[in-house]
């Protein structure tokens, strides 16, 4: 009976030791993560004097574009693209919203919408159905969409101006 009591105490000591070890590991990870974040902010935050010198060289229009509030343009009509995958017909339905900080460029997007929609349909239909099912594939499509739209805007207006493309609906079937 005395042996049983000693064994119970030994098991509780082992459990307590495991808890302490887990707590030490969690604290160490938090300290390392905080240190890594601090190092990142220290190393990658720009010098304010350099930014001020660069800011003087930038035009007033660029400064307004970077500092203004975000403006969103919802592309009302959904994009629908079909794919042939292993002999089966597959579809992608996609709704998009564009983000910019320049109302002039939003107006330019509205003006050149047929050209932009055409280019986006060609872009979407050139994608791999299997790649679009991954998160990386969707992110790559967002980047390519921004580049496509900004390329058209640069050709037509001389400026890009679209910061991001937001997929508000993404259905693959």
ABEGO torsion letter per residue (X at the ends): XAAAAAAAAAAAAAAAAAAAAAAAAAAAAAAAAAAAAAAAAAAABBBAAAAAAAAAABBAAAAAAAABBBBBBBBABBBBBBBBBGGBBBBBBBBBBBBBABAAAAAAAAAAAAAAAAAAAAAAAABBAAAAABAAAAAAAAAAAAAAAAAAAAAAAGBBGBABBBBABBBBX
